[in-house]
Amino acid sequence: MTELELKYGCNPNQKPARIFMEQGQLPLEVLNGRPGYINFMDALNSWQLVKALKQATGLPAAASFKHVSPAGAALGLPLSEVERNIYFAPQGDLSPIACAYIRARGTDRLCSFGDWAALSDPCDGDTARFLALEVSDGVIAPDYTPESLEILKTKRKGGYNVVKIDPDYSPAPIERRSIFGITFEQGYNDLAVDESMLENIVTQNKDLPQGAKNDMLLALITLKYTQSNSVCYVKNGQTLGVGAGQQSRIHCTRLAGNKADIWWLRQHPKTLTLSFPETIRRPDRDNAIDAFIADSLTREEKAEWIAQLEGVTLGSDAFFPFGDNVERARQSGVKYIAQPGGSIRDDLVIETANKFGMVMAFTGMRLFHH
């Protein structure tokens, strides 16, 4: 048995704390810092997400995690000039894995404050330089270039958490955990999310382009590692808003939709005119932009701009019980929906999607994660 002693558990009063393997060696190595209990929960959940995204799409993937759910996830696609602006990204060529993390963090910069970063590919200098400028607790990746490790070891006065994981590691088929002294056991959720899950299109509109398929895969894989109930909005290989851990499905849809709206409002022409001195810290810029959107854009300006958002994909980890979720999704530009189906009101949900000309696929698979 190998183990790694931790400072404490979820809270300082929860001691002792450790991570360990009953058989074999831990598949990870701490290269810098001293990650804690919650850090490792974020690290291992986020690693599974980006590894699955890379396997499903063939593209580098990254995630920004907070409290065991993603604030954002994205594929390594190039950044537009507007995206560079709103994500505070550097100019010039950037590696695909750097683009993936910049886009993942850009989904919801307020919620990504103090995040745990996950990278499907080795961390390089571009990614490390961007991470060095952001408030972040740590990063997990299959490897690190010497340049990136040198940069990251200077972050947080040398205490930044850097974890290297064996990309070939596979967990045991049975997983266990203890709650209130009682052991729970279940099979590891090795469900492969792929395009075969998108074949059952139940709406009149069955035009599902490849880009929307990729966005559906991104949404579903993100949901697989998000605390349930959960709903996810996606566009162009990037989450726009993740609604996690809500007791009501419609509250998930509203929460994630509101985040998607804010992401879009950061691109409003008036928002883009905001300028800040270099001395203003990035979190303070994010707070100022958020306040500007909330207080300085009129209700009419917001509504007019949000009405221009289109081509968005929505994923849900369980079925929609009512059509109100589809109604709310439409308000944030949703055109494509992936959900398990199986509600006694599926016909009403499909009818609502048909009313808006949406494409809806029933995956037949629930993706609860707790």
C-alpha positions as a Python dict, from the first residue, in 0.01 Angstrom:
ca = {
    (1, 'M'): (0, 0, 0),
    (2, 'T'): (128, 349, -86),
    (3, 'E'): (-12, 665, 68),
    (4, 'L'): (27, 1040, 76),
    (5, 'E'): (-44, 1217, 403),
    (6, 'L'): (-253, 1534, 376),
    (7, 'K'): (-262, 1838, 601),
    (8, 'Y'): (-632, 1777, 679),
    (9, 'G'): (-957, 1666, 517),
    (10, 'C'): (-1237, 1883, 382),
    (11, 'N'): (-1204, 2106, 689),
    (12, 'P'): (-914, 2177, 927),
    (13, 'N'): (-1078, 1981, 1208),
    (14, 'Q'): (-1092, 1661, 998),
    (15, 'K'): (-768, 1480, 1084),
    (16, 'P'): (-596, 1256, 1001),
    (17, 'A'): (-626, 1270, 623),
    (18, 'R'): (-452, 1083, 345),
    (19, 'I'): (-492, 936, -3),
    (20, 'F'): (-372, 583, -60),
    (21, 'M'): (-395, 270, -273),
    (22, 'E'): (-476, -64, -111),
    (23, 'Q'): (-286, -236, -391),
    (24, 'G'): (-15, -100, -613),
    (25, 'Q'): (141, 244, -632),
    (26, 'L'): (-34, 578, -647),
    (27, 'P'): (-59, 675, -1018),
    (28, 'L'): (39, 1034, -945),
    (29, 'E'): (334, 1237, -829),
    (30, 'V'): (340, 1574, -656),
    (31, 'L'): (606, 1778, -834),
    (32, 'N'): (551, 2095, -631),
    (33, 'G'): (342, 2221, -342),
    (34, 'R'): (131, 2025, -96),
    (35, 'P'): (-216, 1951, -237),
    (36, 'G'): (-498, 1899, 10),
    (37, 'Y'): (-798, 1668, 31),
    (38, 'I'): (-1031, 1885, -181),
    (39, 'N'): (-744, 1961, -421),
    (40, 'F'): (-710, 1590, -496),
    (41, 'M'): (-1087, 1548, -534),
    (42, 'D'): (-1083, 1827, -793),
    (43, 'A'): (-767, 1691, -955),
    (44, 'L'): (-893, 1336, -1002),
    (45, 'N'): (-1241, 1435, -1121),
    (46, 'S'): (-1107, 1697, -1360),
    (47, 'W'): (-845, 1459, -1499),
    (48, 'Q'): (-1113, 1203, -1584),
    (49, 'L'): (-1309, 1474, -1766),
    (50, 'V'): (-1024, 1598, -1985),
    (51, 'K'): (-899, 1247, -2057),
    (52, 'A'): (-1249, 1145, -2173),
    (53, 'L'): (-1280, 1459, -2387),
    (54, 'K'): (-948, 1389, -2558),
    (55, 'Q'): (-1052, 1028, -2625),
    (56, 'A'): (-1392, 1131, -2764),
    (57, 'T'): (-1279, 1418, -2988),
    (58, 'G'): (-909, 1364, -3054),
    (59, 'L'): (-845, 1725, -2948),
    (60, 'P'): (-653, 1858, -2649),
    (61, 'A'): (-890, 1941, -2364),
    (62, 'A'): (-880, 2138, -2040),
    (63, 'A'): (-1103, 2204, -1744),
    (64, 'S'): (-1126, 2458, -1464),
    (65, 'F'): (-1264, 2294, -1147),
    (66, 'K'): (-1402, 2434, -823),
    (67, 'H'): (-1548, 2225, -540),
    (68, 'V'): (-1559, 1903, -741),
    (69, 'S'): (-1748, 2048, -1039),
    (70, 'P'): (-1625, 2221, -1353),
    (71, 'A'): (-1655, 2597, -1378),
    (72, 'G'): (-1565, 2541, -1742),
    (73, 'A'): (-1429, 2290, -1992),
    (74, 'A'): (-1308, 2336, -2348),
    (75, 'L'): (-1130, 2187, -2647),
    (76, 'G'): (-802, 2320, -2785),
    (77, 'L'): (-939, 2533, -3067),
    (78, 'P'): (-786, 2867, -3174),
    (79, 'L'): (-891, 3186, -2997),
    (80, 'S'): (-1062, 3468, -3181),
    (81, 'E'): (-953, 3827, -3118),
    (82, 'V'): (-1267, 3886, -2910),
    (83, 'E'): (-1194, 3576, -2701),
    (84, 'R'): (-836, 3691, -2645),
    (85, 'N'): (-980, 4020, -2521),
    (86, 'I'): (-1242, 3884, -2281),
    (87, 'Y'): (-1018, 3604, -2147),
    (88, 'F'): (-713, 3831, -2100),
    (89, 'A'): (-512, 3602, -2328),
    (90, 'P'): (-174, 3704, -2473),
    (91, 'Q'): (-132, 3788, -2840),
    (92, 'G'): (63, 3570, -3079),
    (93, 'D'): (63, 3198, -3143),
    (94, 'L'): (-56, 2979, -2858),
    (95, 'S'): (-39, 2602, -2827),
    (96, 'P'): (-365, 2403, -2852),
    (97, 'I'): (-348, 2297, -2486),
    (98, 'A'): (-299, 2658, -2379),
    (99, 'C'): (-601, 2760, -2587),
    (100, 'A'): (-802, 2482, -2426),
    (101, 'Y'): (-730, 2604, -2073),
    (102, 'I'): (-775, 2973, -2158),
    (103, 'R'): (-1117, 2892, -2305),
    (104, 'A'): (-1212, 2664, -2015),
    (105, 'R'): (-1129, 2932, -1761),
    (106, 'G'): (-1295, 3197, -1977),
    (107, 'T'): (-1631, 3022, -1950),
    (108, 'D'): (-1690, 3165, -1604),
    (109, 'R'): (-1397, 3367, -1482),
    (110, 'L'): (-1563, 3458, -1153),
    (111, 'C'): (-1622, 3093, -1061),
    (112, 'S'): (-1276, 2995, -1184),
    (113, 'F'): (-1112, 3217, -924),
    (114, 'G'): (-886, 2985, -720),
    (115, 'D'): (-955, 2689, -949),
    (116, 'W'): (-787, 2357, -1008),
    (117, 'A'): (-670, 2323, -1369),
    (118, 'A'): (-669, 1995, -1561),
    (119, 'L'): (-489, 1936, -1892),
    (120, 'S'): (-525, 1634, -2120),
    (121, 'D'): (-183, 1698, -2273),
    (122, 'P'): (156, 1788, -2124),
    (123, 'C'): (171, 2137, -1979),
    (124, 'D'): (389, 2364, -2191),
    (125, 'G'): (535, 2711, -2154),
    (126, 'D'): (232, 2887, -2308),
    (127, 'T'): (-6, 2725, -2061),
    (128, 'A'): (224, 2781, -1763),
    (129, 'R'): (272, 3149, -1845),
    (130, 'F'): (-105, 3201, -1855),
    (131, 'L'): (-156, 3003, -1533),
    (132, 'A'): (112, 3211, -1364),
    (133, 'L'): (-104, 3522, -1409),
    (134, 'E'): (-425, 3368, -1273),
    (135, 'V'): (-542, 3292, -919),
    (136, 'S'): (-532, 2912, -915),
    (137, 'D'): (-471, 2640, -655),
    (138, 'G'): (-306, 2380, -873),
    (139, 'V'): (-283, 2182, -1196),
    (140, 'I'): (-285, 1817, -1301),
    (141, 'A'): (-141, 1696, -1630),
    (142, 'P'): (24, 1385, -1774),
    (143, 'D'): (358, 1566, -1795),
    (144, 'Y'): (532, 1905, -1784),
    (145, 'T'): (801, 2056, -2003),
    (146, 'P'): (1107, 2180, -1812),
    (147, 'E'): (1011, 2538, -1902),
    (148, 'S'): (655, 2502, -1769),
    (149, 'L'): (772, 2342, -1445),
    (150, 'E'): (1023, 2620, -1387),
    (151, 'I'): (748, 2879, -1433),
    (152, 'L'): (492, 2703, -1214),
    (153, 'K'): (738, 2649, -929),
    (154, 'T'): (763, 3028, -888),
    (155, 'K'): (385, 3070, -845),
    (156, 'R'): (233, 3135, -500),
    (157, 'K'): (576, 3197, -349),
    (158, 'G'): (686, 2854, -463),
    (159, 'G'): (388, 2670, -314),
    (160, 'Y'): (176, 2618, -624),
    (161, 'N'): (42, 2263, -646),
    (162, 'V'): (168, 2068, -948),
    (163, 'V'): (54, 1708, -992),
    (164, 'K'): (169, 1466, -1261),
    (165, 'I'): (-57, 1167, -1333),
    (166, 'D'): (9, 847, -1523),
    (167, 'P'): (-206, 879, -1839),
    (168, 'D'): (-223, 500, -1871),
    (169, 'Y'): (-370, 447, -1524),
    (170, 'S'): (-711, 278, -1511),
    (171, 'P'): (-903, 243, -1185),
    (172, 'A'): (-1030, -83, -1040),
    (173, 'P'): (-1370, -191, -1175),
    (174, 'I'): (-1527, -158, -830),
    (175, 'E'): (-1513, 165, -630),
    (176, 'R'): (-1590, 215, -262),
    (177, 'R'): (-1634, 502, -23),
    (178, 'S'): (-1748, 546, 334),
    (179, 'I'): (-2030, 772, 452),
    (180, 'F'): (-2110, 794, 824),
    (181, 'G'): (-1903, 484, 883),
    (182, 'I'): (-2095, 280, 624),
    (183, 'T'): (-1920, 155, 311),
    (184, 'F'): (-2082, 207, -28),
    (185, 'E'): (-1977, -2, -328),
    (186, 'Q'): (-2057, 29, -698),
    (187, 'G'): (-1907, -36, -1036),
    (188, 'Y'): (-1681, 237, -1171),
    (189, 'N'): (-1868, 448, -1427),
    (190, 'D'): (-1670, 352, -1736),
    (191, 'L'): (-1948, 453, -1977),
    (192, 'A'): (-1788, 578, -2299),
    (193, 'V'): (-1964, 889, -2429),
    (194, 'D'): (-1942, 886, -2809),
    (195, 'E'): (-2143, 975, -3118),
    (196, 'S'): (-2345, 653, -3102),
    (197, 'M'): (-2534, 813, -2813),
    (198, 'L'): (-2657, 1091, -3045),
    (199, 'E'): (-2833, 878, -3306),
    (200, 'N'): (-3183, 882, -3155),
    (201, 'I'): (-3303, 1222, -3273),
    (202, 'V'): (-3665, 1260, -3159),
    (203, 'T'): (-3754, 1601, -3303),
    (204, 'Q'): (-3886, 1689, -3648),
    (205, 'N'): (-3561, 1874, -3721),
    (206, 'K'): (-3290, 1609, -3753),
    (207, 'D'): (-3015, 1827, -3899),
    (208, 'L'): (-2727, 1772, -3656),
    (209, 'P'): (-2398, 1907, -3800),
    (210, 'Q'): (-2063, 1773, -3686),
    (211, 'G'): (-1986, 2085, -3484),
    (212, 'A'): (-2305, 2039, -3284),
    (213, 'K'): (-2220, 1671, -3231),
    (214, 'N'): (-1883, 1771, -3087),
    (215, 'D'): (-2055, 2022, -2861),
    (216, 'M'): (-2298, 1753, -2744),
    (217, 'L'): (-2007, 1525, -2658),
    (218, 'L'): (-1841, 1809, -2468),
    (219, 'A'): (-2163, 1880, -2279),
    (220, 'L'): (-2229, 1516, -2189),
    (221, 'I'): (-1874, 1441, -2078),
    (222, 'T'): (-1868, 1759, -1871),
    (223, 'L'): (-2194, 1653, -1705),
    (224, 'K'): (-2056, 1308, -1631),
    (225, 'Y'): (-1810, 1471, -1388),
    (226, 'T'): (-2038, 1747, -1254),
    (227, 'Q'): (-2226, 1722, -925),
    (228, 'S'): (-2590, 1644, -1005),
    (229, 'N'): (-2842, 1772, -1089),
    (230, 'S'): (-2656, 1941, -1371),
    (231, 'V'): (-2711, 2117, -1703),
    (232, 'C'): (-2447, 2252, -1941),
    (233, 'Y'): (-2456, 2506, -2228),
    (234, 'V'): (-2187, 2468, -2498),
    (235, 'K'): (-2086, 2650, -2816),
    (236, 'N'): (-1788, 2603, -3049),
    (237, 'G'): (-1609, 2351, -2829),
    (238, 'Q'): (-1643, 2543, -2505),
    (239, 'T'): (-1885, 2538, -2215),
    (240, 'L'): (-2067, 2868, -2173),
    (241, 'G'): (-2233, 2790, -1843),
    (242, 'V'): (-2251, 2495, -1605),
    (243, 'G'): (-2536, 2460, -1356),
    (244, 'A'): (-2436, 2208, -1089),
    (245, 'G'): (-2579, 2056, -774),
    (246, 'Q'): (-2929, 2199, -791),
    (247, 'Q'): (-3227, 2010, -653),
    (248, 'S'): (-3453, 2120, -940),
    (249, 'R'): (-3379, 2069, -1308),
    (250, 'I'): (-3524, 2407, -1405),
    (251, 'H'): (-3296, 2577, -1153),
    (252, 'C'): (-2999, 2407, -1321),
    (253, 'T'): (-3117, 2531, -1658),
    (254, 'R'): (-3168, 2885, -1530),
    (255, 'L'): (-2837, 2897, -1347),
    (256, 'A'): (-2635, 2767, -1643),
    (257, 'G'): (-2834, 2987, -1883),
    (258, 'N'): (-2764, 3297, -1676),
    (259, 'K'): (-2393, 3213, -1686),
    (260, 'A'): (-2410, 3167, -2064),
    (261, 'D'): (-2581, 3506, -2092),
    (262, 'I'): (-2304, 3674, -1891),
    (263, 'W'): (-2040, 3505, -2109),
    (264, 'W'): (-2213, 3653, -2414),
    (265, 'L'): (-2262, 3996, -2252),
    (266, 'R'): (-1887, 4014, -2192),
    (267, 'Q'): (-1873, 4045, -2571),
    (268, 'H'): (-2125, 4329, -2590),
    (269, 'P'): (-1974, 4624, -2781),
    (270, 'K'): (-2003, 4847, -2474),
    (271, 'T'): (-1835, 4591, -2251),
    (272, 'L'): (-1548, 4555, -2497),
    (273, 'T'): (-1475, 4928, -2471),
    (274, 'L'): (-1384, 4895, -2103),
    (275, 'S'): (-1014, 4946, -2041),
    (276, 'F'): (-804, 4890, -1732),
    (277, 'P'): (-457, 4998, -1623),
    (278, 'E'): (-204, 4718, -1620),
    (279, 'T'): (-179, 4760, -1243),
    (280, 'I'): (-538, 4639, -1195),
    (281, 'R'): (-538, 4272, -1097),
    (282, 'R'): (-728, 4027, -1315),
    (283, 'P'): (-984, 3932, -1047),
    (284, 'D'): (-1060, 4301, -996),
    (285, 'R'): (-1112, 4341, -1372),
    (286, 'D'): (-1351, 4044, -1371),
    (287, 'N'): (-1548, 4193, -1083),
    (288, 'A'): (-1562, 4531, -1254),
    (289, 'I'): (-1683, 4378, -1581),
    (290, 'D'): (-1946, 4175, -1397),
    (291, 'A'): (-2067, 4489, -1218),
    (292, 'F'): (-2076, 4682, -1546),
    (293, 'I'): (-2291, 4414, -1708),
    (294, 'A'): (-2525, 4406, -1409),
    (295, 'D'): (-2558, 4778, -1350),
    (296, 'S'): (-2460, 4976, -1660),
    (297, 'L'): (-2617, 4784, -1949),
    (298, 'T'): (-2989, 4854, -1968),
    (299, 'R'): (-3244, 4576, -1964),
    (300, 'E'): (-3321, 4653, -2328),
    (301, 'E'): (-2954, 4643, -2428),
    (302, 'K'): (-2908, 4308, -2258),
    (303, 'A'): (-3220, 4158, -2415),
    (304, 'E'): (-3128, 4282, -2763),
    (305, 'W'): (-2775, 4141, -2739),
    (306, 'I'): (-2873, 3805, -2587),
    (307, 'A'): (-3131, 3762, -2865),
    (308, 'Q'): (-2836, 3745, -3109),
    (309, 'L'): (-2682, 3442, -2937),
    (310, 'E'): (-2755, 3131, -3145),
    (311, 'G'): (-2632, 2782, -3227),
    (312, 'V'): (-2588, 2686, -2862),
    (313, 'T'): (-2600, 2323, -2745),
    (314, 'L'): (-2757, 2216, -2417),
    (315, 'G'): (-2684, 1893, -2231),
    (316, 'S'): (-2865, 1754, -1928),
    (317, 'D'): (-2752, 1470, -1701),
    (318, 'A'): (-3111, 1344, -1660),
    (319, 'F'): (-3440, 1387, -1842),
    (320, 'F'): (-3632, 1713, -1861),
    (321, 'P'): (-3956, 1662, -1667),
    (322, 'F'): (-4126, 1965, -1823),
    (323, 'G'): (-4101, 2182, -2133),
    (324, 'D'): (-4009, 2485, -1923),
    (325, 'N'): (-3643, 2381, -1944),
    (326, 'V'): (-3657, 2399, -2323),
    (327, 'E'): (-3834, 2736, -2303),
    (328, 'R'): (-3557, 2875, -2080),
    (329, 'A'): (-3282, 2721, -2295),
    (330, 'R'): (-3422, 2892, -2604),
    (331, 'Q'): (-3378, 3231, -2433),
    (332, 'S'): (-3001, 3173, -2440),
    (333, 'G'): (-2978, 3070, -2804),
    (334, 'V'): (-3005, 2692, -2768),
    (335, 'K'): (-3058, 2509, -3096),
    (336, 'Y'): (-2940, 2157, -3004),
    (337, 'I'): (-3025, 1946, -2698),
    (338, 'A'): (-2886, 1616, -2569),
    (339, 'Q'): (-3065, 1452, -2278),
    (340, 'P'): (-3146, 1095, -2168),
    (341, 'G'): (-3523, 1107, -2222),
    (342, 'G'): (-3749, 880, -2025),
    (343, 'S'): (-3990, 1128, -1868),
    (344, 'I'): (-4362, 1054, -1869),
    (345, 'R'): (-4390, 1398, -2034),
    (346, 'D'): (-4134, 1335, -2311),
    (347, 'D'): (-4401, 1410, -2569),
    (348, 'L'): (-4457, 1758, -2425),
    (349, 'V'): (-4083, 1826, -2407),
    (350, 'I'): (-4041, 1717, -2770),
    (351, 'E'): (-4338, 1931, -2870),
    (352, 'T'): (-4174, 2235, -2710),
    (353, 'A'): (-3847, 2165, -2893),
    (354, 'N'): (-4038, 2128, -3220),
    (355, 'K'): (-4204, 2464, -3161),
    (356, 'F'): (-3862, 2628, -3176),
    (357, 'G'): (-3721, 2413, -3456),
    (358, 'M'): (-3463, 2257, -3226),
    (359, 'V'): (-3277, 1930, -3271),
    (360, 'M'): (-3307, 1700, -2969),
    (361, 'A'): (-3126, 1369, -2921),
    (362, 'F'): (-3227, 1118, -2656),
    (363, 'T'): (-2909, 949, -2533),
    (364, 'G'): (-3086, 690, -2317),
    (365, 'M'): (-2814, 721, -2052),
    (366, 'R'): (-2836, 909, -1722),
    (367, 'L'): (-2513, 1077, -1606),
    (368, 'F'): (-2561, 1137, -1233),
    (369, 'H'): (-2244, 1210, -1038),
    (370, 'H'): (-2227, 1238, -659),
}
